[in-house]
Amino acid sequence: MGTENPSRPNYALRPATNPLSAPPSTTPFLSSGPVIRSEASAFRPAPPTPSQFPTPPFSSGPLVGSEAPGFRPQPSVRPSELVRPPPLTQSSYGPPTTGFQRFPTPPLPSADHMQHPRSLLSGPPVVTPPTRPQGGSVSSQASSYSQPQPPSISMGSPPQNIKTGQIISNVPPSIDRPFSPSRQNIQPISPPMGPSQATARGTFQPAFPGYVSSQPYSSAQVPSVRPAPFQSQPGGYTPPAPPATFLAQPRGYMPGPPVTTSSVPYSRDQMQLPGMAPPIPSQGLVEDFSSLSLGSVPGSFDSGLDVKALPRPLDGDVEQKSVAEMYPMNCGPRVLRLTTGGIPNSQSLASRWHLGLGAIVCPLAESPLGDEVPIVNFGTTGIIRCRRCRTYVNPYVAFTDHGRKWRCNICSLLNDVPGEYFAHVDANGRRVDLDQRPELTKGSVEFIAPAEYMVRPPMPPLYFFLIDVSISAVQSGMLEVVAQTIKSCLDNLPGSPRTQIGFLTYDSTLHFYNMKANLDDIFVPLPDDLLVNLSESRTVVEAFLDSLPSMFQENMNVESAFGPALKAAFMVMSQLGGKLIIFQNTLPSLGVGRLRLRGDDIRVYGTDKEHSLRVPEDPFYKQMAAEFTKYQVAVNVYAFSGKYTDIASLGTLAKYTGGQVYYYPCFLSAIHKDKLRHELTRDLTRETAWESVMRIRCGKGVRFTSFHGNFMLRSTDLLALPAVDCDKAYAAQLSLEETLLTTQTVYFQVALLYTSSSGERRIRVHTAAAPVVADLGEMYRLADTGAIVSLLSRLAIEKTLSNKLEDARNSVRLRIVKAFREYRNLYAVQHRLVGRMIYPESLKFLPLYGLALSKSTPLRGGYADAQLDERCEAGYTIMALPVKKLLKLLYPTLLRIDDFLVNSSAPADDFDISKRLPLTSESLDTRGVYIFDDGFRLVIWFGRSASPEIARGLLGEDFGADFSKVSLSQRDNEMSRKLMKIFQKCRESDPSYYQLCHLVRQGEQPREGYFLLSNLVEDQAGGASGYADWFMQLHRQVQQNA
Ligand SMILES: [Zn+2]
């Protein structure tokens, strides 16, 4: 998406009708009649068709009645333009009207509040255009309405950009202003974790403020800090030397003052290392590269290549450790990984690096227990930042002038130390208060942001649900599972008691629900009744969710007015922002945003038009996504249909709003409910950072120039992220701005400014340093395969949106070939190895990951090799995956379990899930039973000659049944209990998705092929190479022009 100018009040596309300020007569809070297809106004009503609108059971209600002015059918609509749902009889239509009268307390907004608004209409069906008809997009009558303010954008710019005092009054009174003066003096302290606390924290990000229990506050003096944990360890780690020693000089490295005390952990020589790029030991070459004999005849296929000796990542992801060892104060690799830890010192050197120079950033990655991100409150001092480049104070700044000044490590400016922040420095330039200053010793900290970091009161967590209730949604059981799951999560939605919630359902019409618990004046409809405070309306919300499935039990409607529903949701949410969670079961068929079947034309594949199937056809979705982002709405899309749903279009909503796409093709409650339940639960209950923006700063001479993932750019380098959580990662590419870098070290700083669920503005800051190197070999030595694969995956998927799949695959292969050729040339003199493939040790798994990427769902094969929707969904998903999760998807875990299951002496929880097997059918013994786990699903494969005892133990009488209809559950025997323990381990190792288990028999096609064989990436399959062939091809191509 295009860049937006942050200084421009970019709300020109303000909807003409503001749902919260407009008079009731113009609200959209009515069920619309049959919606007009693709005309300018989605909400234009159809002429009355009495048969479609059975006599309403009530003649009045809290919602706008038909007497409201302005609800006139537009005469210009010709009947031929209308698409009407099939006529429905009263008996088959809508919920039983008595359904809500059963609700006891509190006095529900009587049944009618939650009733189909359709039923409330006594006159002609009337609808309100929520927007002026303007080409299908939200219309642009801007100025006369009060506008939601953009989030603070002060991260990148000095506070003068912030319109302080311009607080909009659109936030419900229930929301506390979190930054009362006294609050600023509260010192958050995270006490050392006790064991009980540790357990209770479970999988949530402990440092998040949304979980009040995990962030106990107590009064203390400003500034508050949490003791850096490593300093309490006697005899353990000593705080690193002050960065002053190698930072004090504006131009590059200069040795600091003579170091005499023995307490300094580094000798001067060692301290030079970061800046000087650690020397390669003379024997380094031997250690740093690997080679594989490919036979005496180079290029020959089957002579000499020992397939078993090919490198395989059976230990999973291995992080690059060298840079972290050089700079122990760097933030952890969970947060930031560079494709190479060696930053090239010149553009010419950078041009010889073919694997993408950049970083993968996961700003809210979960911290391991005991290593939580410390929270720092500068209180009235204000956050210490560089006056010029706005870098946050960090472990690599240098204090000089007896502690009165500090030098910025990013731009070298000498800043004054504010009086309140002053501390003496010792002979080594170390501040004496270092052990109370996590921001000066830890690579990751979180600052409490004062009022100037907000332009409106921090928003409350808000969840708005847009639920398809057409026939397939009901019959698949989706509606019931969704309603039950949302209800079960109500206690755990972050941000209580401020959390807001609302619902809208749709088929051919839209149905709004008034959730207000107490309606004193029920005849005056309030638009904001559609969004309520959860704790105030809890009973109503629960009652609604209980009755939602039965309300539509008899619904025969097959249509989907998705686009109009989306626009209505936008109007409801635009005042506050929040998370919009969409459950879509069919192809949107009515109104604006209506989509058509495409993608079934095999002739398009392999042509220049192929990519167009993978991008949205109708600009409506991209425009809506842009609007959502502006108003701080993140969109998550859950899609369920087995038929074409155009995920390419729907997913756009998630892509540009920092959201996520979940896909359950052919959803059937009986089979898929556990997966949906778990994933929806995580989505709703994981801690979330709201209305956030992220920027990555880096030192002079380098600049991040492109970003890849699910977000929208607000300016050249400011990522708008309406919602972020620990499961989202972003890639960024780095360029050298200057021909030659004169510094010895490059610093990076990721800053995420966000609103916590508890309503505080906070800034999560991660800082890292990396050495500048003058040698390509050093870049290879410090390469990080996981980061490279993550970046290349994103680039390749982006390429499929404008090119053929084949082109995207070729681009991956070409990069690997170029990189290995460059490497070979580097050592051509020393190693004239004939018939050997030479590659850097650090990149030994790159060929296999490259092959796996080419075979992954977004890139594999052609028309027949993946359903279009599946392909698009996988693309959207991978764009957001953190490194470890992606590597596991590309090279999944294969485990043999039959020995363990039958071994009666092995304890049930004793199974080691790290004993992974090569992903080839040669690993499969017909007598064995195996588990395949790619992080998204589990597959159990039963060999043809596997012991029947195992099958009986695990499946009982179901063993002979059709496996597509069998779901595995725990049985009362040791074997079954053991298997469930293994499942549990696999699932707990990464809870971001839930792996549903699929059973497969050897030889049972197409099931075995689909679930397992096509995912054994080392095997030759279809037109794609096996690992050995691929390796040989790379080798031959590396040799060409070598
Ligand atoms: Zn600076």
Boltz pocket constraint, residues with backbone or C-beta under 6 A from the ligand:
constraints:
  - pocket:
      binder: B
      contacts: [[A, 386], [A, 387], [A, 388], [A, 389], [A, 390], [A, 391], [A, 408], [A, 409], [A, 410], [A, 411], [A, 412], [A, 413]]
      max_distance: 6.0
